[in-house]
């Protein structure tokens, strides 16, 4: 049995309306947080430095 209330194009139309929406304009001087990776890059660098310090300490203790 076919469901007469089902609109197969309805979900496609809703998806296209969602995708075609333009983001709201931002006020001048506001910070755009979408896609910001500055803080992530800082965290990765800090973790890398910490790992190097720990590895260096282990090697120094092993040689000593």
Buried (B, 14 or more C-beta within 10 A) or exposed (E): EEEEEEEEEEEEEEEEEEEEEEEEEEEEEEEEEEEEEEEEEEEEEEEEEEEEEEEEEEEEEEEE
